[in-house]
Amino acid sequence: MEKELYAFFEKYLTYYKYLKKASSILNIDTKRCIVLSLTPFLLKVTFLCYAILVYHMNKTKFTTTLLLSILFPFILAKSVYAQTKVDFVMDTDTTITYNSKNDFVTVENKYVRNVKNRGYFLLKDGKKTFHIPELNNTPEEIEKERTFKLDSLVVTDTRGIKMQYQTEKLELGKGIYIHVPYNRVTTASMPYTIIMKYKTHDNIIKSGQLTTIMGSALPKDTVFQRTEEKSKMTTQFNYNLSIITDTNVGPLARAFPHFTKEERDGKVIYHFSQTDRRGNPPTLEFGTKALYKFELEYKAPKTDHKTPERYSDLFKAISTNIYQFSLPREFDETNQKVLIQNISPIPSNIYRDRQGNVIATFELSANREDVIRISGFVTSKRGEYKENWDSSIDIPFSEYLKKVGEDRDNLAHLKPTKYWEVNDAYIQETAKDLMSGKNTLKEIIDADYQFVNDVLEYDEGKANSQNERIGAVRALKGEASVCMEYADSMIAILRAQGIPARAALGYTNITNEQTELIRHQWVQIWIPDYGWFSIDPTYESTDRRVGQLIDRVLWETFNEDSLTNISIFSADNFDGFNESDYKVNIYSVEALPEQNLMTYEEILPEKDIEVEPKHSTGNQFNSLLKTTTIGRAILVTLPIASIIVIVTIAVVVAKVLIKRVRTRKQRLSKSV
C-alpha cells in the first residue's frame, strides 16, 4: 500500500513541475492553479492513507479488502475528464425574447468556453467573433436598423460587467462582426463566458393580428464535434436556440422545424435542437385571424378626342368605354371574405366567373379622364398549430388519383397549355422521376417543391423588368425566373403527374404600412373532400409554404394561360391598359370600421351575381354599340335619324290631318 502512495506522489510531482512552468509562461497565480488541479489527487491520497491506517491497526482482512475494492477504481483510473472523448465544449446559447407590446425582439448570444479535460487549458490569446445578420432591404433601411442594433448592443460577462469589443461593419446586407478579445485563461474549473445582447426588428414581422418570429439557421455543413489530427484533442460545439414570448402574443398557428415547449414565470419558451437547425431557420407564426384593407385605383384616360362633352352629357352612350376589373375573391381554405367600404362609380354589373373570381364592369365617359376607386376589407382565418396539420395531403397517392378521376370537372385542370407544357417529353420524364418511390401525395408534393427550388434561381433583374412569361420548360432549363416561373413549372409537373392544379394570384408581404404592392403568383391543387390546397414554391426553404396561408390576399385564380381578368373595350384607337395607371394598396388593420360595409351582392341589390353574364346576348349587344366604331356610328346617327323619323312622321300626320279637315269642310259646304 505504501508503494501505491509513493508512486502517486511521484506522479504528481511531475504534474506539479509542468503546472509551475505553464503558469509562469501564462503569467497566472501558480498556487491557485496548483490547488485547483490538486483536488482530485488529494482525495485519492486521503483514501489511500486511510486504507493504510486501517490495515496497520490490525483490522480484519475483510474490512481492508472491502475498503480497497471500493477505492481501487478511483486509485488506478485516470481523471474522469481524461477518460471522456471530449476535451473542450463550446456552448453558444441564443435566445430571442419578444414582448407583445413591442415591435422588436431582444437577441442574446451567450458564449461559454468549457475545458473538460483537466490536463488542458485554453490561452487568453485570440478573440470571439459574433455575427449580427441583416435582411436584404434597401440601403436606407439597413443603415437605420444597424444604428438601432448598435445603440442597444451590450457585451458583458456573467457578472454583468461590461467587456471591451470592436465593431466591424460589413457590406450592406452582409451583417456586422462584433470582436470580443479573451482576457484570461480558461481552465476546467474556470469556464469563460461572453454575453452579447442587442435589439432588432429583423427577426420579427408584425402585420395586424399576425406575428412571425424567426431565428437563424445553422449552415448545412455545421459540425458539432471536431478532433484535431495532430493533438487528438476533441472539441464539442453546441448551438442551442430558444424563442421566448409572453402569453399575450396570440395562439401559435405555424412552427418550423420541430420544437419542444415549456411555460415558466408567465413566459412560453420554445426550444429548437441544433440538428434541426442545420439549413432550417426556426420560425414561429402566431395569430389565427388576419384583417387587411385594400384600396384599388385606376386612372381612366381620355380616349375620345372628337365628341364634345356637352353631347355626351346629353347622350352618354355616344362616348363610352367599358372597363372590367377583378376584385379580391372569396376562398374556402382560409375562409377569405370580402366587405366593400366604397366603390365609385357604381358598376353596371358584378358577377362571378366559373373559377369563382369576382368581376366588376364599369362604364365611363371616353371623352374625359375619370378615376375608378374601390376600397374594402379582406378577412381570413386558419386553425391553431397541431402536429398533423398536413393530414389532408398525407394520403395514399393511388387513392388520391382514384378520387380525382371520379370528377370530370378536374379534366380542365389537367390539360396542357402554352406555358404549362404537360405533354413535353422533359416535363413528362421529370414528373415520372419525381414520383418514383413515393407512396403519398405529400411525398410527391414535397419532391416537386424541392425540385423546383433546386433547379430555379430567383432573378431580381427579371422581376424589375418587363418580366416576359417564358413557361415551365424554358424556366426549368435555366432561363431567368421569378414567382411566375416557379408557379408555372410546378403546375406543369403536377398536371403531368395527374394532380389538378391552377394558378393563384394575389398580394403578399403585407405589413402595417400603406404601400403599393406587386402581384405574386403561387399554386393551388385540388384535393377531394378538402378543396383547393395552396402551395407557394417561390419561398425557397424546407419550411414549405403550403396550406392555410393567411399572410396574403388571394385576388383571382386561373386554370388556363391568361393571368388577368382586366379588360378594356373602346371604340377609340389607344394603347389600352397601362399598368402605371393601376395601383393596389393593401395593409393590415386591427379592426373593422363601425360604418356599414357591403357584400358584393349588396352593391347591386336589384341584380343577381350571375355566372359568366358577359356571354349573354344583352351584354354582347351593349358592348357592340358602345365600344365599336360601327356601334358608335349607330349611336351618333341614331339621334339624327330619330329626329328625321319624328319630323317625317309629324309631317305625314300633319298632312293627313289637314286633308281630313279639308275633306270635312267640303262635305259641310255641299250639305249647305
DAFENBEL-V59769 format. One record per pair of residues at least 24 apart in sequence whose C-alpha atoms are under 7 Angstrom apart, sorted by the first residue. I is the first residue (numbers start at 1). J is the second residue. D is the distance in Angstrom with one decimal. If there is no record, write none. Layout:
BEGIN
i:j:d
I:J:D
I:J:D
END
This chain:
BEGIN
i:j:d
1:52:6.3
5:45:6.9
5:48:6.7
44:74:7.0
44:75:6.2
81:116:5.6
81:117:4.6
81:118:6.4
82:117:5.2
85:234:6.5
86:116:6.8
86:234:5.0
86:235:5.8
86:236:6.5
87:115:6.2
87:116:5.0
87:117:4.8
87:233:6.1
87:234:5.3
87:235:5.9
88:114:5.6
88:115:4.6
88:116:5.4
88:234:6.5
88:235:4.6
88:236:6.2
89:113:6.3
89:114:5.0
89:115:6.5
89:235:5.6
89:236:4.7
89:237:5.9
90:114:6.1
90:236:6.2
90:237:4.9
90:238:6.2
91:237:6.1
91:238:4.8
91:239:6.3
92:238:6.0
92:239:4.9
92:240:6.3
93:239:5.9
93:240:4.7
93:241:6.0
94:240:6.0
94:241:4.7
94:242:6.4
95:241:5.7
95:242:4.8
95:243:5.7
96:242:6.4
96:243:4.8
96:244:6.0
97:243:6.0
97:244:4.6
97:245:6.0
98:244:6.2
98:245:4.9
99:245:6.2
99:246:6.0
100:246:6.7
100:248:6.3
100:249:5.4
103:201:6.8
104:199:6.6
104:200:5.5
104:201:4.6
104:204:6.5
105:199:5.7
105:200:5.7
105:201:6.5
105:203:6.9
105:204:6.9
106:198:5.8
106:199:4.4
106:200:6.5
107:197:5.7
107:198:5.5
107:199:6.1
108:195:7.0
108:196:5.7
108:197:4.3
108:198:6.7
109:195:5.8
109:196:5.2
109:197:6.3
110:194:5.9
110:195:4.5
110:196:6.4
111:193:5.6
111:194:5.2
111:195:6.3
112:191:6.7
112:192:5.5
112:193:4.4
112:194:6.5
113:191:5.6
113:192:5.0
113:193:6.5
114:188:6.6
114:191:4.9
114:192:6.9
115:186:6.9
115:187:5.6
115:188:4.5
115:191:6.8
116:188:5.7
117:188:6.8
118:188:5.6
121:186:5.7
121:187:4.8
122:185:5.6
122:186:4.9
122:187:6.6
123:185:4.8
123:186:6.6
124:182:5.2
124:183:5.6
124:184:4.7
124:185:4.6
125:182:6.3
126:181:6.1
126:182:6.1
127:179:6.4
127:180:5.4
127:181:3.9
127:182:5.3
128:179:5.8
128:180:5.1
128:181:6.2
129:177:6.4
129:178:5.5
129:179:4.5
129:180:6.2
130:177:5.7
130:178:5.0
130:179:6.5
131:175:6.9
131:176:5.8
131:177:4.7
131:178:6.4
132:175:5.5
132:176:5.1
132:177:6.4
133:174:6.6
133:175:4.4
133:176:6.6
134:173:5.2
134:174:6.2
134:175:4.9
134:202:7.0
135:173:6.0
135:202:6.5
136:173:5.2
139:172:6.7
142:172:6.8
142:173:6.9
148:200:7.0
149:198:5.8
149:199:5.4
149:200:5.7
152:198:5.2
152:199:5.9
153:197:5.7
153:198:4.4
154:196:5.8
154:197:5.3
154:198:6.5
155:195:5.6
155:196:4.5
155:197:6.5
156:194:6.1
156:195:5.2
156:196:6.6
157:193:5.8
157:194:5.1
157:195:5.9
158:193:6.3
206:511:6.8
207:510:6.8
207:511:4.7
207:512:5.5
207:588:5.7
208:290:7.0
208:291:6.9
208:512:6.3
208:588:4.8
208:589:5.4
208:590:5.5
209:287:6.0
209:289:6.6
209:290:6.0
209:590:6.6
210:286:5.8
210:287:4.8
210:290:6.7
211:285:5.9
211:286:5.1
211:287:6.6
212:284:5.7
212:285:4.4
212:286:6.2
213:283:5.8
213:284:5.3
213:285:6.6
214:281:6.8
214:282:5.7
214:283:4.5
214:284:6.5
215:281:5.5
215:282:5.0
215:283:6.4
216:281:4.9
216:282:6.7
217:277:5.3
217:278:6.0
217:279:5.4
217:280:4.9
217:281:4.0
217:282:6.8
218:277:5.5
218:278:4.5
218:279:5.6
219:278:5.6
219:279:5.5
220:278:4.8
220:279:4.9
222:278:6.9
239:274:5.5
240:272:7.0
240:273:6.4
240:274:6.0
241:271:6.1
241:272:5.6
242:269:6.5
242:270:5.4
242:271:4.5
242:272:6.2
243:269:5.8
243:270:5.2
243:271:6.7
244:268:5.7
244:269:4.5
244:270:6.4
245:269:6.7
249:286:6.8
250:286:5.6
250:287:5.2
251:286:5.5
251:287:5.4
251:288:6.9
251:384:6.5
252:285:6.0
252:286:4.4
252:287:6.3
252:384:5.9
252:385:5.6
253:285:5.6
253:286:5.4
253:287:6.2
253:288:6.2
253:383:6.5
253:384:4.4
253:385:4.2
254:284:5.9
254:285:5.0
254:385:5.5
255:283:5.7
255:284:4.6
255:285:6.3
256:282:5.5
256:283:5.2
256:284:6.7
256:543:6.3
257:282:5.9
280:542:6.6
288:381:5.6
288:382:5.0
288:383:6.1
288:384:6.5
289:380:5.9
289:381:4.6
289:382:6.6
290:379:5.7
290:380:5.3
290:381:6.4
290:550:6.5
291:377:7.0
291:378:5.8
291:379:4.7
291:380:6.8
291:588:5.9
291:589:5.9
291:590:6.9
292:377:5.6
292:378:5.2
292:379:6.5
292:586:6.5
292:587:5.5
292:588:4.4
292:589:5.7
293:376:5.8
293:377:4.4
293:378:6.3
293:586:5.6
293:587:5.6
293:588:6.2
293:589:6.6
294:375:5.5
294:376:5.5
294:377:6.1
294:584:7.0
294:585:5.6
294:586:4.4
294:587:6.8
295:374:5.9
295:375:4.4
295:376:6.8
295:584:5.7
295:585:5.1
295:586:6.5
296:373:5.7
296:374:5.1
296:375:6.2
296:583:5.9
296:584:4.6
296:585:6.6
297:371:6.9
297:372:5.6
297:373:4.7
297:374:6.6
297:582:5.9
297:583:5.4
297:584:6.6
298:371:5.6
298:372:5.1
298:373:6.7
298:581:5.5
298:582:4.6
298:583:6.5
299:370:6.1
299:371:4.6
299:372:6.5
299:581:5.2
299:582:6.8
300:369:5.7
300:370:5.1
300:371:5.6
301:369:4.9
301:370:6.8
302:366:5.6
302:367:5.3
302:368:4.7
302:369:4.7
303:366:5.4
303:367:6.0
303:572:6.0
303:574:6.6
304:366:5.2
304:367:4.4
304:572:6.2
305:367:5.9
307:367:6.5
309:367:6.5
316:365:7.0
317:626:6.2
318:626:6.8
318:632:5.9
318:635:5.5
318:636:5.9
319:365:5.8
319:366:5.2
319:367:6.3
320:363:6.4
320:364:5.6
320:365:4.6
320:366:4.8
320:626:5.9
320:627:6.9
321:363:5.8
321:364:5.5
321:365:6.2
321:366:5.4
321:569:5.8
321:570:4.9
321:627:6.2
322:361:6.9
322:362:5.7
322:363:4.6
322:364:6.5
322:568:5.8
322:569:5.1
322:570:6.6
323:361:5.7
323:362:5.1
323:363:6.4
323:567:5.9
323:568:4.7
323:569:6.5
324:359:6.5
324:360:5.6
324:361:4.6
324:362:6.4
324:566:5.4
324:567:5.0
324:568:6.4
325:359:5.6
325:360:5.5
325:361:6.7
325:565:6.2
325:566:4.8
325:567:6.9
326:357:6.9
326:358:5.6
326:359:4.5
326:360:6.3
326:565:5.7
326:566:6.5
327:358:5.5
327:359:6.2
327:555:6.3
328:358:6.9
328:554:6.4
328:555:4.1
328:556:6.7
329:357:5.5
329:358:5.7
329:554:6.7
329:555:5.5
329:556:6.2
333:532:6.7
333:533:6.9
333:548:6.3
334:380:5.4
334:381:5.2
334:382:5.8
334:548:5.6
334:550:6.5
335:380:5.3
335:381:5.8
336:378:6.7
336:379:5.5
336:380:4.3
337:378:5.7
337:379:5.3
337:380:6.5
338:377:5.8
338:378:4.7
338:379:6.6
338:599:6.7
339:376:5.5
339:377:5.2
339:378:6.6
339:597:5.8
339:598:5.4
339:599:5.1
340:375:6.2
340:376:4.1
340:377:6.4
340:597:5.6
340:598:4.9
340:599:6.1
341:375:5.5
341:376:4.6
341:597:5.2
341:598:6.6
342:374:5.6
342:375:5.2
342:376:6.7
343:373:5.8
343:374:4.4
343:375:6.5
344:372:5.8
344:373:5.3
344:374:6.4
345:372:6.4
350:609:6.1
351:609:4.6
351:610:5.3
351:611:6.2
351:612:6.9
352:609:6.4
352:610:6.4
352:611:5.5
352:612:6.7
353:611:5.4
353:612:5.2
354:611:6.6
355:557:6.6
355:558:6.9
357:556:5.5
357:557:6.8
380:550:6.1
381:550:6.7
382:548:5.9
393:441:5.6
393:442:5.1
394:440:6.0
394:441:6.0
394:442:5.0
395:440:5.3
395:441:5.8
396:439:5.9
396:440:4.3
396:441:6.3
397:439:5.8
397:440:4.6
397:441:4.9
403:528:6.6
404:528:6.9
410:500:6.0
413:500:4.8
413:501:5.5
413:502:6.4
413:559:5.8
414:495:4.9
414:498:6.7
414:499:7.0
414:500:5.2
414:501:6.9
417:560:6.7
417:561:6.4
418:561:6.8
419:470:6.9
419:471:4.0
419:472:6.0
419:488:6.8
419:561:6.5
420:471:6.3
420:472:5.9
420:488:6.2
420:491:6.7
420:492:4.6
421:472:6.7
421:473:7.0
421:492:6.0
422:492:5.2
422:493:6.9
422:495:6.4
422:496:5.2
427:493:6.1
428:496:6.1
431:493:5.3
431:496:6.1
431:497:5.8
448:490:6.8
449:537:5.8
452:486:6.6
452:490:6.8
453:537:6.9
453:540:5.6
456:481:6.7
457:481:6.4
458:482:5.2
483:520:6.6
483:521:5.8
483:538:5.5
484:521:5.6
486:537:6.1
486:538:5.7
487:521:6.5
487:522:5.2
487:523:5.7
487:537:6.7
491:523:6.8
499:525:6.9
500:525:5.6
500:526:5.5
501:525:4.3
501:526:6.4
502:557:7.0
502:558:5.8
502:559:4.8
503:557:5.6
503:558:5.2
503:559:6.4
504:556:6.1
504:557:4.4
504:558:6.6
505:554:6.1
505:555:5.8
505:556:5.5
505:557:6.1
506:553:5.5
506:554:4.5
506:555:4.6
506:556:6.7
507:552:5.6
507:553:5.3
507:554:6.8
508:551:6.4
508:552:4.5
508:553:6.8
510:552:6.8
510:586:6.6
510:587:5.6
510:588:6.9
511:587:5.5
511:588:5.8
512:587:5.3
512:588:4.8
512:589:6.9
513:587:5.9
514:585:6.3
514:586:6.6
514:587:5.5
515:585:5.6
515:586:6.9
516:583:6.7
516:584:5.8
516:585:4.6
517:584:6.3
517:585:6.1
569:627:5.5
570:627:4.3
570:628:6.5
571:627:4.3
571:628:4.3
571:629:5.1
END
